[in-house]
Amino acid sequence: AALVLSCVFFMACSAGMMIINKMVLRAVHLPITVVMIQMAFTAGILCVAPCGLHFGSLQHVIRWSVTVPWLFTAMLTSSMLALRHSSMGAIVVLRNVAPLVSMAIEGVITGERIEVDGATILSLLLILGGVGLYVSNDVAFSPAGVAWMAFNMTAGVLERLLQRRMIAVEPVDINKTGLMLLNNVVSLLPMSVLVYCTGEVPQWRLLARLSTADGMLLLASCVNAVAISWAGINAQAYVTATTFMVLANLNKFVVVAFGIAVLHEASSWQAVVGCGTSLLGGAAYARARSNLASRPTPVKCSEAEADDEDDEKASLQPA
């Protein structure tokens, strides 16, 4: 039950974040500034609210701080830069390749034994096929866009794998709210440099001209940022990095389905069939992982022979 709830909550937060951010950026054309505001809001809430921060040791704090937050920052910034040179469809396509990449290297980085069967591979290929069909007529590539998208995928895969290792495999002695605080505070350092280099600082005066409705949307995005920060860390304690990426990618198509059904966007047959195929692939992946998890652990031959010998000895003993 906890696994299902954690995954559903993460997907709900992620879908809400995408929709709200899209609406916020229509009014505030300062994407890096918006992300910084969300990070600062999350850090402020964690410092003020009695949420029980726990940091076990300085060594664990350093171990987390020098890896995950920096990769998280790289993932966010490269995503923004990719958007300048490519369409959303192109980015969605490449991001759906990430689970295939992470599956290939996850066991090496996290140290976990990742079981894979034919059904798992086929479900991931089904997701990828659905994405390709959806964007078959709406993909804009450029050399710079491809480079930033490839960098974004690399940073995303590494961030999820390292986060999984330090949460579930070789856990650091820091609670979830402590990890949230480190992610947002440390990420503010490189983001501060980036917002200056991109020239957004002189445009901060535009924030004072926001309407009440736009201000409420920005506040809602900050609240959602707090929720998704916790939801992402919480979900990684239950699922592998590959499964987490499948959930994140499947969530994108929940948003697409919302646009098709409610906003009447991309209503061609390719979009409808592609969206449905990807959702079906996500369900097939969940089923395949569930079947693998429910398989009984095979008994080694030596252990079975030892049990047989013990049974034989017991039968020869007098009652």
N, C-alpha and C positions, 0 to 999 in steps of 0.2 A: 504494500500500500504506500509506504514512504517513497519507494522508487517511482511509482506512477505519479504520485502527487508532485514530487520534485520536478519531474520532466514536464508535466502539464503546466506547472507554475512558471517554469523557465520559458516555455513556449509562449504562454500568455504575456509574460513581461516583454519578451523579445518582439512579439507582434505589435504590442502597444507602443514600444519604443520606436519602432520603424514608422508607424503611422503618425505618432505625435511629432517626431523629429521632422518628418516630411512637411507637416503643417507649420512647424516653427520656422524652418528654413525658408519658407515662402515669404515670411515677414522679416526675418533676420538673416541676411546673406553673409553670415560670419560663422561658418561651420566649426572652425577650431575654437573660436571664442565660446560658442554654445557648449561644446564638449567640456571646456575648462570650467564653465559655470556649473555644469552638472557634476563634475568631479569635486569642485570646491563645496557644493551643496551637500554631497554625500559625506565628505570628510567632516564638515561642520556638524551634521546630524549625528554622526558616530561619536564625535567628541562631546557633544552636549547631552545626548540621550543616555540614560543609564542602561547601556546595552552589554555591559560586562566584558570589556576588552581584556584579552589575555595574551601576553607575550611570554613564552616559556624561557627563552634565553636570547641573548644578543646574537649568538651564532645562528640561530634559526631565523631571526629577523633579517640578518645580513644575507643569509642563503636565499630567502625569498625575494628580498628587495633588489638584489643585483641581477635578477633574471626575469621573473614574470612581469612586473610592471613595465619594464622597458620594452619587452616584446608586445605587451598590450598597447603601449603607445605607438610602436611601429605599425601594428596592425591597423589602428584607428587612422593614423596620418596617411599611410599608403592607400587606404580605402578612399580617403578624401581626394588625394591626388589622382587616383585612378578614375574617379568620377569626372575629372576635368577633361580627360582624354578619351573616354570610352562611354558607351551606353550602359545603363543598368543591366540590360540583358546580357551583355558580354561579361560583366563582373559576376553575375549569377552563374553563368555557365562555368567559368573557371573555378569559382568557389565550390561547386559541386564535384570537382575533381579532388578536392582536399581529402575527403574520407578515404579515397583509394590510396592516396599518398600516405596518410597517417597510418592506415592499416598495415602498409608495407614496412614501416619503421617503428611502429608503436612498441612492439616487444623489445626492441633494442634499447630504446630510450627509457621506457618506464620499468623494464624488467619483468613485466607481466607476461604470462603465457596467453596469447590471443588465439583462440580457436576460430578457424574459418572453414566454412564448407561451401559447397556449390550454391546453396540457396542464398547465402550471404553475398557472394560475389554477384549473382544474378540480380538481387534486389538493388544493389548499388548501381549496377549498370542500367537497371530500369529507371532509377532516379535520374541518372545522367542522360538517358535517352529522352525522358520527358522534358528535361530542361532544354536540350538541344532542339526539340520540336517546338517548344514554346517560343524560343527566341530565333527560330530559323530565318525569319524575315525582319528581325529587328536587332541585329548585332552590328555595332560600329567599332572596328578595331583600328588601332594606330600603334606604331612601334613603341611610343612612350606609354600608351595605355597598357599594352601587353606587359611591358617591363614592370610597371607599378602593380599590375594585377598579380604577376608572378611573385613579386616581393611580398605583397599582401598575403597571398596564400602560404608562402613560406613562413612568415611571421606568425600567422594564425595557427598553423600546424604545430610549430615549435612551442608557442604559448600554451596551447591546450595540452600537449604532451608533458611539458614540464610541470604544469599546474596539476595534472592528474598524478604525476609521480610524487609531488610534494604534499598532496592531500590524502591520497589513498595507498600508495605503495611504500614510500619512505616519508611518512607524515612529519611535518614540522609541528612543534609544540606551540601553535598559535591557533586561537579559535577563529571561527568564520568571520566574525565582525572585525577581528584584528587583521585578517587577511584583506578584508574590504578596505580598511583604513590605509594599509600599506599600498595597495594597488592605486588608490586615488591620490594619496599624498605624494608618493614617489613619481607617479606619472605627471603630476603638475610641473615638475622641474623641467623635463624636456619639452613639454607642451608650452611652457612660458617662453622658451627660446623660439619655438616654431611660430607662435602667434605673432611674435615681433618680426621674424624674418618674412612672413607672408604679408605683412603690411596691414594687418587687421586692427592694430592698436589705435591708429588715428581715426578709425571708423567706430570706435566704441561709443561715441556721442550719439550714434543712431539708436542705441539701446534706450536712451531717455525719451525717445519719441514713440516708443511702442504703445499701441492702444491697450486698453484694459484686457480685451479678449486675447491679444497676442501675449501679453504679460502672463495671463493665466495659463496659456498653452506652454510657455517657457517654464513656469512653475510646475506644471503637470509633468513635463519632461524630466525635471529634476527629481520629482518624487518617484517617477518610473525608473530613473537611473539608480536610485537607492535600492529599489526592489530587484532590478536585474543584476546588480552587483552581488547581492546575496544569493539570488536564484542560480546564477552561473556557478558560483563556488559550491553551493549546496548540491547541485546536480552532478558536479564532477566527482563528488564523494561516492556516488552510486553507479555511474556508468563510465565506460572507457572513453578515451578522447575521440576515437572514431565514431562511437555511438553519439557522443555529444555533438559532433559536427553534423551528423545526419539529422539530429533534432533541429539544429540551427538552420540547416538548409531546407528541411521540410517546412519549418516555420515560415520561411520566405514564401513558400507556395500557399500557405494559409493566407498570407497578406495578398498574394496575387489572386487567389480565389475570392477574397473579399472585394477586390477591385473589379473583378469580372461580374460578380453577382450584384454588388451594391452600386459601384461607381460606373459600371458599364464600360470598363476599360478593356482593351485587347480582347475583343469578343470573337475573333476569328476562330475557325475550327481548330487551327494549329494550337492556339493559346489554350482553348478549352481542353482538348485532348492531351496536350502536353502537361497542363496542370494536373489533370486527373491521373495521368500515368505516373507523375512524380509522387503524388500522394499515395498511390497504390504501391509504388516502390518503397516508400517509407514504412507503410504498414507491413509489407513483406519482409523488410529488414528487421523490424521489431519482432515479427513472428519467428524469423530464423534465429535471432539471438536468444529468444525465449526457449526455443527447442534445444539449442546448444547448451544453455544453462541447466536445463532439466535432465540432460543425459546423465546416467550414473557413471561415476568415476571408475574406469577399468581397474581391476585388481591385477597387480603384477604377478607373473608366474611364480616367482620365488615365494611371495607371500601366500599364494594359493597352495603351493606344495607344502609350506610350513603348516598351514591350517589342516591339510589332509593328514599330515604326520601326527599332529596333536590329536586329531579325532581318532586315528588308528590306535595310538597309545592308550587313549581313554577307554576304547572298547575292549582292550586286552586286560585292563586292570580289574581285579575282582570287585564285585559290588559290596 
